[in-house]
Amino acid sequence: MSSSQAAPKGNQEDYKLKDTKPELGEKWPHGGQRGGSGWIYNERATSTYDLVEQMFYLYVRVVKAKDLPPNPVTSNVDPYVEVKVGNYKGKTRHFEKKTSPEWKQVFAFSKEKIQSSVVEVFVRDKEMVARDDYIGKVEFDIHEVPTRVPPDSPLAPQWYRLENLRGEARSRGEIMLAVWMGTQADEAFPEAWHSDSASVKGDGVYNIRSKVYVNPKLWYLRVNVIEAQDVEPNDKSQPPQVFVKGQVGQQVLKTKLCPTKTPNPMWNEDLVFVAAEPFEEKLVLTVENKASPGKDEVAARISLPLNKFEIRLDHRAVHSHWYNLERFGFGVLEGDKRNESKFSSRIHLRVCLEGAYHVLDESTMYISDTRPTARQLWKQPIGILEVGILSAQGLQSMKTNNGKGSTDAYCVAKYGQKWVRTRTITESFNPKWNEQYTWEVYDPCTVITFGVFDNCHLGGGGGQTQVAKVDSKIGKVRIRLSTLEMDRIYTNSYPLLVLKTSGLKKMGELQLAIRFTCLSMAHIIYLYGHPLLPKMHYLHPFTVNQLDSLRYQAMNIVVVRLGRAEPPLRKEVVEYMLDVDSHIWSMRRSKANFFRIVSLFSGAISMSKWLGEVQQWKNPVTTILVHVLFFILICYPELILPTMFLYMFLIGIWNFRFRPRHPPHMDTKLSWAEAAHPDELDEEFDTFPTSKAQDVIRMRYDRLRSVAGRIQTVVGDIATQGERFHALLSWRDPRATSLFVIFCLVVAVALYVTPFKVVASVAGIFWLRHPRFRSKLPSMPSNFFKRLPSCVDGML
C-alpha cells in the first residue's frame, strides 16, 4: 500500500491498457478475413486443415474404469468396453482379473454413416464359455455432443457412473470417457497423441496439458408440493402437524409447517433445486411431523429419479401425480413392501424440469450465456468470438523452487458453457502460450473472463502435501463483447491486478488478440430490443433470495463436476472466475459504488449550475439567447420534443470523435483500489464468519455503525420530504391543507381562463428575472413546504 501511494502517477500509467503489435501470421486464417476455426456447433467456419475435403467423425475416447463389481461366481472380472453407435460397434481389448482397467483407446465413427441419435458405451465381463456378462453402461445424446476442430485443445474426459439396465447407478463402478465431434485433422484420429505422454511417470503431466471443459448441463427442478393424504405419525394419539423436506444431492429445502394438525395436510408450495446432467442424484422427499418444538419425526419418504420427470418448455403447468409414500423404517422385506403398498400414505406433486430458464451460475453483471437450458429453444448464433491467448509479461514470483523464485503460469478463459485452459509454461516469468480458441456468440451483451493462475500441482509427489496446495491467482481480465467493433482484431496487453491485504499489486500483463465476427447484424439489432434472459424469468420470476441460493447451488455443482475432469479445473479457479465472493461486504466497494452514483448525477449537477448562472445573468448574452429560445418554444410547442432529440443526436455525433478505442479493463481509480485503507482491505479479505480478534471486530463494528447512521439519516430525510407531499392533502395540518386547497382552486380557475402560452411565458420570465428583482431569502413555496408535518414526530 505504501508503494502505491509513493508514486501514484507512475503506477497509474502502469495500470493502463497498452497496444501491442504481435506477429499473428498463421494464427488468423485467410489473412484476417471472416472464417476461423474452433469450437462451434455448426459447420459455418473452416479450419486450417483445408487442403482436403473435410470429413466429420464422432470420437469416443475410453480411458479407464474403476470400482467394477466382481462376478459373484468367479469373484473376479475380465472387463472390456463395447462402444455402439447404431449398427456400428467397437470393442477394446479385455483385461483379466482387473477391477480398475485402463484402456486409453479412441474410437472414431464417420458422421455420414451414423443413423442413431444415441452413443452407448457398455462395460462387459468377458466369459470364455457363456455369454459375456453385462456390468453397466453410459449413454450420450449425439445432438448434445460438442464439436471440436483443431487448434482447439482436446476435450477433458470425465468420470461417469455406470448404470444397470434399469438406469440405476448403484455399485456399478465408474468409467472415464470423452465424446466429441471432430474431423480427420484431429490428433486423436491416427492415435498418435498418446505417444507424447506414454513415457512420462506421475500425475503431474496431466496438469500441464491444455484442455477444453464444458459446463454440466444445468436444470432448475421445480417441485410443487400440493398435498398429502393419510399421514400417520408415530404417536397415533394425536393428529400430525407436518411439513415436507426435499433433498437433491446436498441441497435441502423445506415447505412451511402445515398450520393445522391433520392427516391430510395441504401446502401448494414450490421447492426449486438445481440439477445437472447426467442425473446422478435422486429427489428424496420426506414427510416429517412436528412432534414437539425441538423434535421432528420422519413419518414417510419417497425417492424419485430425476430423468423420469417431464420437461417444461413454457409457462403452461405440467400434470400433477400422486405418489405412494414409504413409511420411514418400513418395507425392508418384499412381503412388507407388498403389504405397505395397499395402505400407504400418498403425496400429490407437480414436478418438472424447467427447460425455458437459464440456470445462473455466475453474476448477472458478468453473465456470459443467456440461453435457456432446453436446446430446442436456442436461437441461431449471431457471431463468432475468436481469442488468441498469446503470452504474459513480467509475472511476479509466486513460489520458491530450489531456493529461487518461480512461476508456473497457465491461463483460463470462460465464456458461455465452454471453459478453456492453456498449457502450463513452467518456470517462466514471460510465458508464451499462443493458443487460439473460438466460441459461438448468441448475445453481444455478454462478458468473457480470463484468469491467470500459478500451477501448484506439478510433480505428483507426496499426496498429503499435494492436496493442501491451491493454485494461486495472478490476475483477471473481463471484456464485454458489446464494446468491441465487428471484424476488428484487438491486440492489447492487459494489466493483471490483484488486491491483497497489503494493497494493490500489479502481477504482470496478459497479451490477448481478440476478434468478434458478425454473422447477422439484423439479429444483433433484434436482440437489443429484447430481454437479456429467457422470457420465463419475467413471466414467472424467482425471488431475489431464491436467485442467490440457486446461483450458489449451481456454482457448487459446476465446481464439483469440473473438479472431476482430468486434469481437474480446481475449486479455487472456478470460484475466482465466477466471482463467488462478489456479494461479501467491502468498505472499498461501497465507496466505489457511492462515487459511481455521484458520477451519474454529475451531468445533472453541471446542468443545474449552468441554469443557475443563466438565472443569475452571469453572462447576459447567454441569458438573452435562452430567453429567445424559450419564447420560440412557447410559440411553437410542437418543436420541444424534436429539439430535444436533435440535441441528443448532435451530442452523440460530437462524442463519436472521443469514443473508446480499446476494450475495457480493470480500472484502479473506479474500483477505489489505490485509496483503500489497509484495515479496510484486511476486513474485505477476512473469512466469513470473521476470524479476527475481539477488539478489531469492535472497531469495525463501530465504524460500520457510523456509516449506517449516515445512511439512516439520508433515508430518513428522503422519507420526510415524501411525507410532506402527502401532508398537503391529508389535513394533518388543517391550516396548511386549507391554504393549499384554496390555492389549487384559484390556480385551476386561472388556468382555465388563461391561455397556456401566456402562463408559460409569465412563469419563464419570472424564473429568468434579473438578480436585481430577486430576494436572498427562501421562496414562499419552499417556506410553505418546509412547514408541513411528517411522521418523524411519531417515531421513537
C-alpha positions in Angstrom: 0.0 0.0 0.0 2.8 2.4 0.8 4.5 1.8 -2.5 1.3 2.6 -4.4 1.0 5.9 -2.5 4.6 6.8 -3.1 4.4 7.0 -6.9 0.8 7.3 -7.9 1.5 8.9 -11.3 3.8 6.1 -12.5 1.5 3.4 -11.2 -1.5 5.0 -13.0 0.4 4.7 -16.3 1.4 1.2 -15.4 -2.2 0.1 -14.7 -3.5 1.2 -18.1 -4.2 -0.8 -21.2 -1.3 -1.0 -23.8 -1.3 -1.5 -27.5 0.8 -4.4 -28.8 1.8 -5.4 -32.4 2.4 -9.1 -32.3 3.2 -11.1 -35.5 0.0 -13.0 -35.7 0.6 -14.6 -39.1 -0.9 -18.1 -39.3 -2.9 -17.6 -36.2 -5.6 -15.8 -38.2 -6.6 -17.9 -41.2 -7.4 -16.3 -44.6 -5.4 -13.2 -43.8 -7.7 -11.9 -41.1 -10.8 -12.2 -43.1 -14.0 -13.9 -42.0 -13.9 -17.5 -41.1 -11.8 -19.2 -38.5 -11.5 -22.3 -36.6 -12.6 -23.6 -33.2 -15.4 -24.8 -31.0 -18.6 -24.5 -33.0 -21.9 -26.4 -33.2 -22.3 -25.9 -36.9 -20.1 -26.2 -40.0 -20.1 -22.5 -40.8 -16.4 -21.9 -40.2 -13.5 -23.6 -41.8 -10.4 -25.0 -40.2 -6.7 -24.6 -41.1 -6.8 -28.2 -42.3 -8.5 -27.1 -45.6 -6.5 -28.8 -48.3 -8.7 -31.9 -48.3 -12.4 -32.4 -48.1 -13.5 -32.3 -44.5 -14.8 -35.5 -43.0 -16.5 -35.4 -39.7 -16.2 -38.2 -37.1 -17.7 -39.0 -33.8 -14.8 -39.7 -31.4 -15.2 -41.8 -28.2 -12.2 -41.9 -26.0 -12.3 -44.8 -23.5 -9.8 -44.0 -20.8 -10.4 -46.3 -17.8 -12.8 -47.7 -15.3 -12.8 -48.2 -11.5 -14.6 -50.0 -8.8 -16.1 -52.5 -11.2 -18.1 -55.2 -9.3 -16.6 -58.7 -9.5 -18.6 -61.6 -10.8 -20.3 -63.3 -7.9 -19.4 -66.8 -9.3 -15.7 -66.3 -10.2 -15.0 -63.5 -7.7 -13.1 -61.6 -10.4 -13.8 -59.6 -13.6 -12.3 -59.6 -17.1 -13.6 -56.3 -18.4 -13.8 -54.8 -21.8 -15.7 -51.9 -23.4 -18.1 -52.0 -26.3 -19.0 -48.7 -28.0 -22.2 -48.9 -30.0 -23.5 -46.2 -32.4 -26.5 -47.5 -34.3 -25.3 -50.7 -36.1 -21.7 -50.0 -35.6 -19.8 -51.5 -32.6 -16.2 -51.2 -31.4 -14.5 -53.2 -28.7 -11.4 -52.6 -26.6 -9.0 -55.4 -25.6 -10.1 -57.1 -22.4 -8.1 -57.4 -19.1 -8.0 -60.5 -17.0 -8.9 -60.2 -13.3 -8.8 -56.4 -13.1 -11.5 -54.2 -11.5 -9.8 -50.9 -12.5 -8.5 -51.4 -16.0 -7.0 -48.6 -18.2 -7.6 -48.8 -22.0 -6.7 -45.4 -23.3 -8.3 -46.3 -26.7 -10.0 -44.0 -29.2 -12.9 -44.9 -31.4 -13.9 -42.8 -34.5 -17.3 -43.2 -36.2 -18.0 -41.5 -39.6 -20.7 -38.9 -39.2 -22.2 -39.6 -42.6 -22.9 -43.2 -41.7 -24.4 -42.6 -38.2 -28.1 -43.5 -38.2 -28.6 -43.3 -34.5 -29.0 -40.4 -32.1 -27.5 -42.2 -29.1 -24.0 -43.3 -28.3 -24.0 -46.3 -26.0 -20.9 -47.3 -24.1 -21.2 -50.8 -22.5 -18.8 -52.4 -20.0 -18.9 -56.2 -20.1 -17.3 -59.1 -18.4 -15.5 -61.4 -20.8 -16.6 -65.0 -20.5 -14.9 -67.9 -22.2 -17.9 -70.2 -22.4 -21.2 -68.4 -21.6 -22.4 -65.1 -22.9 -20.5 -62.1 -21.7 -22.0 -60.6 -18.6 -23.3 -57.0 -18.6 -21.7 -54.7 -16.0 -23.0 -51.3 -16.8 -23.5 -48.6 -19.5 -23.4 -44.9 -20.2 -25.5 -43.1 -22.8 -24.9 -39.9 -24.7 -27.2 -37.9 -27.0 -25.3 -37.3 -30.2 -27.1 -33.9 -30.6 -25.7 -32.8 -27.3 -22.1 -33.9 -28.1 -19.8 -30.8 -28.5 -18.0 -30.2 -31.8 -14.2 -29.7 -31.8 -12.0 -28.7 -34.6 -8.2 -28.1 -34.2 -6.5 -26.0 -33.0 -8.9 -26.3 -30.0 -7.4 -28.4 -27.2 -8.8 -31.9 -26.5 -12.0 -32.3 -24.6 -11.4 -33.2 -21.0 -12.5 -36.7 -20.1 -14.8 -37.1 -17.1 -15.9 -39.8 -14.7 -19.4 -41.3 -15.4 -21.2 -43.6 -13.1 -22.2 -46.9 -14.8 -25.9 -47.7 -14.8 -27.6 -51.0 -15.0 -30.4 -51.9 -17.5 -33.0 -50.1 -15.3 -30.9 -46.9 -15.3 -29.8 -47.2 -11.7 -26.2 -46.3 -10.7 -25.8 -48.4 -7.5 -22.4 -50.0 -7.0 -21.8 -50.5 -10.7 -18.5 -48.7 -10.8 -17.4 -45.7 -12.9 -15.9 -45.2 -16.3 -13.9 -42.2 -17.7 -15.0 -41.1 -21.1 -14.8 -38.2 -23.5 -17.1 -37.8 -26.5 -16.8 -35.2 -29.2 -17.3 -34.4 -32.9 -14.1 -33.7 -34.9 -12.5 -34.0 -38.3 -9.7 -36.0 -39.7 -7.4 -33.2 -38.6 -8.0 -34.2 -35.0 -4.8 -35.5 -33.5 -6.7 -38.5 -32.0 -7.5 -39.7 -35.5 -4.2 -41.6 -36.1 -3.9 -42.4 -32.4 -0.5 -40.7 -32.2 -1.4 -38.3 -29.5 -0.9 -40.9 -26.7 2.8 -41.3 -27.5 4.0 -37.9 -26.1 3.0 -38.8 -22.6 3.5 -42.6 -22.6 6.9 -42.5 -21.1 6.1 -39.8 -18.5 5.5 -41.0 -15.0 3.4 -39.4 -12.3 0.2 -37.4 -12.4 1.8 -34.1 -12.9 1.9 -34.4 -16.7 -1.9 -34.3 -16.8 -1.9 -30.9 -15.0 0.3 -29.3 -17.7 -1.7 -30.0 -20.8 -4.2 -27.6 -22.3 -7.8 -28.7 -22.1 -11.3 -27.6 -23.1 -14.0 -28.1 -20.5 -17.8 -28.0 -20.9 -20.1 -26.8 -18.2 -22.5 -29.5 -17.0 -26.0 -29.0 -18.4 -27.9 -27.4 -15.5 -31.6 -27.6 -14.9 -34.0 -26.0 -12.5 -36.0 -28.8 -10.8 -39.4 -27.3 -9.6 -41.2 -29.5 -7.1 -44.7 -28.2 -6.4 -45.8 -29.9 -3.1 -49.6 -29.8 -3.3 -50.9 -32.1 -0.5 -50.6 -35.4 1.2 -53.1 -38.0 2.4 -53.3 -40.5 5.2 -50.1 -39.3 7.0 -49.7 -41.4 10.1 -47.4 -40.2 12.9 -45.5 -42.5 15.3 -47.7 -41.3 18.1 -51.2 -42.1 16.8 -53.0 -40.5 19.8 -52.9 -37.0 18.2 -53.1 -35.9 14.5 -49.8 -34.9 12.9 -48.7 -31.4 12.0 -46.3 -32.0 9.2 -44.0 -30.4 6.6 -42.2 -31.8 3.6 -38.4 -31.7 3.2 -36.9 -32.2 -0.2 -33.3 -33.1 -1.0 -31.3 -33.3 -4.2 -27.7 -34.1 -3.5 -26.5 -31.6 -0.9 -29.5 -29.2 -1.5 -32.2 -29.3 1.2 -35.4 -27.3 1.1 -38.5 -27.4 3.3 -42.1 -26.4 3.0 -43.8 -24.4 5.6 -45.4 -26.2 8.5 -49.0 -27.1 7.8 -51.0 -24.6 10.1 -53.5 -27.3 11.2 -53.0 -30.7 12.7 -54.5 -33.1 10.1 -53.6 -36.4 8.4 -54.4 -34.7 5.1 -52.2 -31.6 5.0 -52.1 -29.1 2.2 -49.2 -26.8 1.2 -49.2 -25.9 -2.5 -45.6 -24.6 -2.2 -42.7 -24.7 -4.7 -39.3 -26.1 -3.9 -36.7 -25.3 -6.6 -33.4 -27.2 -6.9 -30.5 -27.2 -9.3 -29.8 -30.5 -11.1 -27.1 -31.4 -13.6 -26.9 -33.9 -16.4 -26.2 -36.8 -16.2 -28.7 -37.0 -13.3 -26.8 -38.9 -10.6 -28.8 -37.8 -7.6 -32.4 -38.5 -6.9 -35.2 -36.4 -5.5 -35.8 -37.5 -1.9 -38.9 -36.2 -0.2 -39.6 -36.9 3.5 -42.8 -36.0 5.3 -41.9 -35.0 8.8 -44.1 -34.5 11.8 -43.6 -31.7 14.3 -43.8 -33.9 17.4 -42.6 -31.3 19.8 -41.0 -27.8 19.5 -37.5 -29.2 19.2 -38.2 -32.6 17.6 -39.1 -33.6 14.1 -40.1 -37.2 13.3 -39.9 -38.7 9.8 -43.3 -40.1 9.0 -42.8 -41.2 5.4 -40.4 -40.8 2.5 -40.0 -41.3 -1.3 -37.1 -41.4 -3.7 -37.7 -40.4 -7.3 -35.1 -40.5 -10.2 -34.8 -37.1 -12.0 -34.9 -38.4 -15.5 -38.5 -39.5 -15.1 -39.9 -36.0 -14.8 -41.5 -34.0 -17.5 -39.5 -31.2 -19.2 -41.4 -27.9 -19.3 -40.6 -25.5 -22.2 -43.1 -22.7 -21.5 -45.4 -21.3 -18.8 -48.1 -23.9 -19.1 -48.4 -26.1 -16.0 -47.4 -29.8 -16.2 -49.6 -32.6 -15.0 -49.6 -33.5 -11.3 -49.3 -37.0 -10.0 -50.0 -38.9 -6.8 -47.0 -40.9 -5.4 -47.2 -43.6 -2.7 -45.0 -42.9 0.3 -42.9 -45.5 2.1 -43.2 -45.3 5.8 -39.9 -44.5 7.4 -38.0 -47.6 8.6 -40.6 -49.8 6.9 -40.6 -52.0 3.8 -37.3 -53.8 4.2 -38.7 -57.2 3.2 -40.5 -57.8 -0.1 -43.6 -59.1 1.7 -43.8 -56.0 3.8 -43.5 -53.8 0.7 -46.4 -55.5 -1.0 -48.5 -55.1 2.2 -47.4 -51.5 2.6 -48.4 -50.5 -1.0 -52.0 -51.3 -0.2 -52.3 -48.9 2.7 -49.5 -46.4 2.1 -49.7 -42.6 2.6 -49.8 -40.6 -0.6 -48.4 -37.3 -1.7 -49.6 -35.1 -4.5 -46.8 -33.5 -6.5 -46.3 -31.5 -9.7 -42.7 -31.9 -10.7 -40.9 -30.7 -13.8 -37.5 -29.9 -15.2 -37.6 -26.2 -16.3 -36.1 -26.0 -19.8 -37.2 -22.4 -20.5 -35.0 -20.9 -17.8 -31.3 -20.0 -17.9 -29.6 -21.5 -14.9 -27.5 -18.7 -13.5 -24.1 -19.9 -12.2 -22.4 -16.5 -12.4 -23.3 -12.9 -11.6 -25.7 -11.2 -13.9 -23.3 -8.3 -14.1 -20.7 -10.5 -15.8 -23.0 -13.0 -17.5 -21.5 -14.9 -20.4 -24.5 -17.0 -21.5 -28.2 -16.3 -21.6 -29.6 -19.3 -23.4 -32.3 -21.5 -21.8 -31.5 -25.0 -20.7 -33.5 -26.7 -23.4 -31.5 -26.9 -26.6 -34.6 -26.7 -28.8 -35.2 -23.2 -27.6 -31.8 -21.9 -28.7 -31.6 -19.3 -31.4 -29.1 -19.1 -34.2 -25.7 -17.6 -33.2 -25.1 -14.0 -34.1 -21.3 -14.1 -34.2 -18.1 -15.9 -33.7 -15.6 -14.8 -31.0 -12.0 -15.8 -31.7 -9.4 -15.3 -29.0 -5.7 -15.7 -29.2 -4.1 -16.1 -25.7 -0.6 -15.0 -26.7 1.6 -14.5 -23.7 2.1 -12.9 -20.3 4.9 -10.4 -19.4 6.6 -9.5 -16.2 4.9 -12.0 -13.9 5.8 -11.9 -10.3 7.3 -14.8 -8.4 4.6 -16.9 -6.9 6.7 -19.6 -5.0 10.2 -20.7 -4.2 11.7 -23.6 -6.1 15.2 -24.8 -5.1 15.9 -21.5 -3.4 14.8 -19.2 -6.2 11.5 -17.6 -7.3 9.4 -19.5 -9.7 6.1 -19.2 -11.5 4.3 -21.9 -13.5 1.6 -19.9 -15.2 -1.5 -21.0 -17.1 -4.5 -19.0 -18.4 -8.2 -19.9 -18.1 -10.9 -18.4 -20.2 -14.6 -18.8 -19.6 -17.4 -17.8 -22.0 -20.8 -19.5 -22.2 -20.7 -23.2 -21.4 -17.1 -23.6 -22.5 -14.0 -23.2 -20.4 -10.5 -23.4 -21.9 -7.3 -23.9 -20.1 -3.9 -23.3 -21.7 -0.9 -25.5 -21.1 1.3 -24.6 -18.2 4.6 -22.9 -19.0 6.9 -24.0 -16.2 9.5 -21.7 -14.5 8.9 -18.7 -16.7 8.0 -15.1 -15.8 7.3 -14.4 -19.5 5.3 -17.4 -20.7 4.2 -17.7 -24.3 1.1 -19.8 -25.0 0.0 -18.8 -28.5 -3.2 -20.8 -28.3 -6.3 -19.9 -30.2 -9.9 -20.7 -29.2 -13.3 -20.0 -30.7 -16.8 -19.5 -29.2 -20.2 -19.1 -30.7 -21.9 -15.9 -29.6 -25.6 -15.8 -29.0 -25.9 -12.4 -27.4 -23.4 -9.5 -27.7 -24.2 -8.1 -24.2 -22.1 -10.8 -22.5 -18.7 -10.9 -20.9 -15.7 -13.2 -21.5 -13.5 -13.7 -18.4 -9.8 -14.5 -18.4 -7.8 -15.6 -15.3 -4.1 -16.3 -14.9 -3.0 -18.8 -12.3 0.1 -20.3 -10.9 0.0 -24.1 -11.1 0.9 -25.7 -7.8 0.0 -29.3 -8.7 3.1 -30.4 -10.7 5.4 -33.3 -9.9 2.8 -35.7 -8.4 4.8 -36.1 -5.2 3.5 -36.7 -1.7 -0.2 -37.0 -1.7 -0.8 -35.4 1.6 1.1 -32.2 0.9 -0.3 -32.1 -2.6 -3.9 -32.0 -1.5 -3.3 -28.9 0.7 -1.9 -26.8 -2.3 -4.1 -24.4 -4.2 -3.4 -22.7 -7.5 -2.6 -19.0 -6.7 -4.4 -16.3 -8.6 -2.3 -13.9 -10.6 -5.0 -11.7 -12.1 -8.2 -11.4 -14.0 -9.4 -9.6 -17.2 -13.1 -9.1 -18.3 -14.1 -8.0 -21.7 -17.7 -7.1 -22.7 -18.4 -8.1 -26.2 -20.7 -5.2 -26.9 -17.8 -2.8 -26.5 -15.9 -4.5 -29.4 -16.2 -3.4 -33.0 -17.1 -6.0 -35.6 -14.4 -7.8 -37.6 -11.6 -5.8 -36.0 -8.6 -7.5 -34.4 -7.8 -6.1 -31.0 -4.2 -6.7 -29.8 -3.7 -5.4 -26.3 -1.7 -6.0 -23.2 -4.0 -6.1 -20.1 -2.7 -5.4 -16.6 -3.1 -8.2 -14.2 -4.1 -6.6 -10.9 -4.7 -8.3 -7.5 -5.9 -6.7 -4.3 -4.2 -8.1 -1.2 -4.3 -7.1 2.4 -1.1 -5.2 1.8 -2.7 -3.2 -1.0 -3.0 -3.2 -4.8 -0.3 -5.1 -6.7 0.4 -5.5 -10.4 1.3 -9.1 -11.0 2.2 -8.7 -14.7 0.5 -8.2 -18.1 -1.6 -10.6 -20.3 -1.4 -10.2 -24.0 -4.5 -11.1 -26.0 -5.7 -10.9 -29.6 -9.5 -10.8 -30.0 -11.8 -10.7 -32.9 -15.6 -10.6 -32.9 -17.0 -11.6 -36.2 -20.6 -10.7 -37.0 -22.8 -13.4 -38.7 -26.1 -11.5 -38.6 -26.3 -7.7 -38.0 -30.1 -7.9 -38.2 -30.2 -10.5 -35.5 -28.0 -8.3 -33.3 -30.2 -5.3 -33.7 -33.2 -7.5 -33.0 -31.6 -8.7 -29.7 -31.1 -5.1 -28.4 -34.9 -4.7 -28.1 -35.5 -8.0 -26.2 -34.9 -9.1 -22.6 -31.4 -10.4 -21.7 -32.7 -13.6 -20.1 -35.3 -16.0 -21.4 -38.9 -14.9 -21.0 -39.7 -17.3 -18.2 -37.5 -15.3 -15.9 -40.1 -12.5 -16.4 -43.3 -14.4 -16.7 -42.6 -16.5 -13.5 -39.7 -14.8 -11.8 -37.8 -16.1 -8.9 -37.4 -14.0 -5.7 -34.0 -12.3 -5.1 -33.3 -14.8 -2.2 -34.1 -17.7 -4.5 -31.8 -16.5 -7.2 -28.9 -16.0 -4.8 -29.5 -19.5 -3.3 -29.9 -21.2 -6.7 -26.8 -19.4 -8.1 -24.8 -20.7 -5.1 -26.0 -24.2 -5.6 -25.3 -24.1 -9.4 -21.8 -22.8 -8.7 -21.2 -25.7 -6.3 -22.3 -28.2 -8.9 -20.1 -26.7 -11.6 -17.1 -26.8 -9.1 -17.7 -30.5 -8.4 -18.2 -31.5 -12.0 -15.3 -29.6 -13.4 -13.2 -30.9 -10.5 -14.0 -34.5 -11.6 -12.4 -33.9 -15.0 -8.8 -34.9 -15.7 -6.9 -32.7 -15.3 -9.4 -31.1 -12.8 -10.3 -27.4 -13.1 -9.9 -26.8 -9.4 -12.3 -25.2 -6.9 -10.3 -22.1 -6.3 -10.0 -21.4 -10.1 -13.7 -21.9 -10.8 -14.8 -19.7 -7.8 -12.4 -16.9 -8.8 -13.7 -17.0 -12.4 -17.3 -17.0 -11.3 -16.9 -14.1 -8.7 -18.3 -16.2 -5.9 -17.4 -13.5 -3.2 -18.9 -10.5 -5.1 -21.7 -10.2 -2.5 -19.4 -10.1 0.5 -19.3 -6.7 2.4 -16.5 -4.4 1.4 -16.0 -0.8 2.5 -13.9 -0.2 -0.6 -16.6 -1.5 -2.9 -19.2 0.6 -1.0 -17.2 3.7 -1.5 -16.6 2.9 -5.2 -20.4 2.3 -5.8 -21.2 5.6 -4.0 -18.9 7.6 -6.2 -20.3 5.8 -9.2 -23.7 7.1 -8.2 -22.3 10.5 -7.7 -20.8 10.5 -11.2 -24.1 9.6 -12.7 -25.6 12.9 -11.3 -22.6 14.9 -12.5 -24.3 15.9 -15.7 -27.5 16.9 -13.9 -25.4 18.9 -11.4 -23.5 20.7 -14.2 -26.8 21.5 -15.9 -28.2 22.9 -12.8 -25.1 25.0 -12.2 -25.4 26.3 -15.8 -29.1 27.1 -15.4 -28.2 28.9 -12.1 -25.7 31.1 -14.0 -28.3 31.8 -16.6 -30.8 32.7 -13.9 -28.3 35.0 -12.2 -27.3 36.7 -15.5 -23.6 35.8 -15.1 -23.3 36.0 -18.9 -26.0 38.4 -20.2 -25.6 37.2 -23.8 -26.2 33.6 -22.9 -29.3 34.6 -20.8 -30.8 36.6 -23.7 -30.3 33.7 -26.1 -32.0 31.4 -23.6 -34.9 33.9 -23.4 -35.1 33.9 -27.2 -35.1 30.0 -27.4 -37.7 29.9 -24.6 -40.1 32.2 -26.4 -39.7 30.3 -29.6 -40.5 27.0 -27.9 -43.5 28.7 -26.2 -44.8 30.0 -29.5 -44.2 26.6 -31.2 -44.5 23.9 -28.5 -44.5 21.2 -31.2 -40.8 21.9 -31.6 -39.9 20.9 -28.0 -39.6 17.1 -28.4 -37.9 17.3 -31.9 -35.4 19.8 -30.4 -34.6 17.6 -27.5 -33.9 14.6 -29.7 -31.9 16.6 -32.2 -29.8 17.9 -29.4 -29.1 14.4 -28.2 -28.3 13.3 -31.7 -25.8 16.1 -32.1 -24.2 15.2 -28.7 -23.9 11.6 -29.8 -22.3 12.7 -33.1 -19.9 15.0 -31.3 -18.9 12.3 -28.8 -18.1 9.9 -31.7 -14.8 11.6 -32.1 -13.9 10.7 -28.5 -15.2 7.2 -28.4 -13.2 4.5 -26.6 -10.6 2.9 -28.9 -9.8 -0.1 -26.6 -11.8 -2.7 -24.8 -12.5 -2.0 -21.1 -10.1 -3.2 -18.4 -9.8 -3.2 -14.6 -9.8 0.4 -13.5 -8.0 1.0 -10.3 -9.5 4.5 -9.8 -13.0 3.4 -10.4 -12.5 0.4 -8.1 -11.2 2.8 -5.3 -8.3 0.3 -5.0 -5.3 2.7 -4.6 -7.0 4.8 -1.9 -8.3 1.9 0.2 -7.1 1.9 3.8 -5.1 -1.2 4.9 -7.6 -2.1 7.6 -10.5 -1.9 5.0 -8.6 -4.3 2.8 -7.9 -6.6 5.8 -11.7 -6.6 6.5 -12.5 -7.3 2.9 -10.3 -10.4 2.8 -11.4 -11.6 6.2 -13.2 -15.0 6.4 -16.9 -15.4 6.9 -17.6 -15.7 9.8 -14.8 -13.5 11.0 -11.5 -14.8 12.4 -10.2 -11.6 13.8 -9.6 -10.6 17.5 -12.4 -9.1 19.5 -11.0 -5.6 19.7 -10.6 -5.5 15.9 -14.2 -6.7 15.4 -15.5 -4.0 17.9 -13.6 -1.2 16.0 -15.0 -2.4 12.6 -18.5 -2.7 14.1 -18.4 0.8 15.4 -17.2 2.0 12.0 -20.0 0.2 10.3 -22.5 1.7 12.7 -21.1 5.2 11.9 -21.6 4.6 8.1 -25.0 3.1 8.7 -26.0 6.0 10.8 -25.3 8.4 8.0 -27.2 6.3 5.5 -30.1 6.1 8.1 -30.2 9.9 8.3 -30.3 10.3 4.5 -33.0 7.7 4.1 -35.0 9.5 6.9 -34.7 12.9 5.2 -36.0 11.4 1.9 -38.9 9.8 3.8 -39.6 13.2 5.5 -39.9 15.0 2.1 -42.2 12.4 0.7 -44.4 12.5 3.8 -44.7 16.3 3.5 -46.1 15.8 0.0 -48.7 13.5 1.4 -49.5 16.1 4.1 -50.6 18.7 1.5 -54.0 17.0 1.2 -54.1 14.8 4.3 -55.4 17.5 6.7 -52.7 16.6 9.2 -52.1 20.4 9.4 -55.6 21.8 8.9 -54.4 25.4 8.1 -51.8 24.3 5.6 -54.2 22.0 3.8 -56.9 24.7 3.7 -54.4 27.2 2.2 -53.3 24.6 -0.4 -56.8 23.6 -1.4 -57.8 27.3 -1.8 -54.7 27.9 -3.8 -55.4 24.9 -6.1 -58.9 26.2 -6.7 -57.6 29.7 -7.7 -54.9 28.3 -9.9 -57.4 25.9 -11.6 -59.8 28.8 -12.4 -56.9 31.0 -13.6 -55.5 28.3 -15.9 -59.0 27.6 -17.3 -59.4 31.3 -18.4 -55.8 32.0 -19.3 -54.1 30.6 -22.4 -51.3 28.2 -21.7 -48.7 30.1 -23.7 -49.4 33.2 -21.5 -48.9 31.2 -18.3 -45.7 29.6 -19.6 -44.3 32.9 -20.7 -45.0 34.6 -17.4 -43.5 31.7 -15.5 -40.4 31.7 -17.7 -39.9 35.5 -17.3 -40.4 35.2 -13.6 -37.9 32.4 -13.3 -35.3 34.2 -15.5 -35.8 37.6 -13.9 -32.7 39.7 -13.2 -31.0 39.3 -9.8 -32.0 42.9 -9.0 -35.5 41.7 -8.7 -34.6 38.6 -6.5 -34.5 38.2 -2.8 -31.8 36.2 -1.0 -34.5 34.7 1.3 -36.1 31.3 0.5 -39.1 31.4 -1.8 -42.7 31.3 -0.5 -43.4 27.8 -1.8 -40.2 26.5 -0.2 -41.1 28.1 3.2 -44.6 26.6 3.0 -43.4 23.1 2.1 -40.8 23.0 4.9 -43.5 23.9 7.5 -45.6 20.8 6.6 -45.6 18.0 9.2 -44.2 14.5 8.7 -44.4 11.2 10.5 -41.0 11.8 12.2 -42.9 13.2 15.1 -44.3 9.8 15.9 -41.0 7.8 15.8 -39.5 6.5 19.0 
